[in-house]
């Protein structure tokens, strides 16, 4: 790993407007009798309203731990996460989550999966059905409303996952390697779709991946993490017009630079 | 599994050797709508023909052995059993409806079956509900699990029939006592399946639900744990439907009226053909109820992989 030690990306360096998400001095230590693992050490960065930010890093850099902490599924041992200025204390519908393993409820149809969060919010019919249809159209699954998850391909499952996460109209969309289990061709297609959905909904997106090209393809900024302990190495602004092509020399430069930071 | 060969064999007995007929029959009824939904549709014509041949050979060997033995009480032949079956099925008697007290006309076989069902069904239903409830509770709550696991571990290995002592001193040996024994059997089977089903629900799904706004235990149990555990719970119910018949027969050995009692009673009169006829009744009732349950299960759990 390169000997860089300059840790950038504090809560103050966000270029525009008020930060939507602030990761403020987050530490996460797992302690057992035999060992002490520092999964995250003083992680600082922020995400602006409407911004698309990717978290990349080698395995063991704590990016999934950070994702789970932002989701409220784990509590930080130090520091805090703030969403719209409020500290995150647990999971909630203000953060729409998309998981690598989809997490669809197998006993529910596509329609009922998307409706799950709406039911919890107390959205009544016919609004619920209208909202579900809207979401299914957004992800292009209108014709599969009554299918069960087992009947869908990986890419389709993840589109249901995205529709379900967005149905409750969260403040931000959090995704943990959402396309890690689909083939390359489907992944490219899903990238296009996600960017379209992002443009259409104006949501703030925080996207965890280990795939540097995916990060450069998608995001406004890339938070590059390092391992042992998990920390932010650098935050890279990706200044390329969309749609982005992998063949673009500038694209390659970004990929090369981030890979170097990661130490690949 | 056994259901297929079971449904094939009566047909073969009626038309011994005419396997061709059986095969065409299967083509139109069983194989055509096969859309890969379950074991029944996996049956092809050839498989069915083999089943028919196997059944025919079994019956032939049995008949030959019975003729060689030459004494009905030692080994009744299939023909004798079938005859006894028909006699029991048609011999008129009355059946007294408990609690109501009214007598309704019935045949011997039907009356005995109803007697058995009078403890089989309450035992199965009550035992299953209690077992499923405790299984879910212990699967969900770690504290309750810790508290009760020593007790359940200790009580589990005791065969249901061993409780006959208490069935007799508490309730008396009749429908109540037999239902009690059946209930204990149903309880454990359903307890362990429900427990395993709830324990096996992935934390991932629970986390997903919590990010979608589920923030209390009851909603989590109702909307995530129960549906996810349903296949395992259904397996428990289906297993107990079969196992409880064995317990019914065992319980009736102690004098509760019903099919099991008839098996013993007839044998004591050396009418083993009647005994075997009642053994066949249990088998048929099991096949019908198990088949019906599978059908419902397959439809209700169509979402399974």
Interface residues (C-beta under 8 A of the other chain):
Chain A: X71 X72 X73 X90 X91 X92 X93 X95 X96 X97 X99 X101 X103 X105 X106 X107 X108 X109 X116 X117 X119 X120 X121 X148 X149 X150 X164 X168
Chain B: X204 X205 X207 X208 X209 X210 X211 X212 X213 X214 X215 X219 X223 X224 X227 X228 X230 X301 X302 X303 X304 X305
